[in-house]
């Protein structure tokens, strides 16, 4: 939170949906295709990260928890898989 005098302004992490839509509409076709390919690559990266998270947790906890470690791996990786959509 940034404060100046009596004015409180919230810091923004992401542009609003209207700003994003305006930016995309202002792009040329080639820029849009490059942007779409970049977004697809980010989604693929999240899927691979989720698989790594699942394998690491399931393998690491197998000795102490047994089969329940699979549920822990799925639970931890599901957030990454959901974010990739």
Secondary structure, DSSP 8 states (H G I E B T S, - for coil): -EEETTEEE---SS--HHHHHHHHHHS-HHHHHHHHHHHHHHHHHHHHHHHHHHHHHHHHHHHHHTTHHHHHHHHHHHHHHHHT-
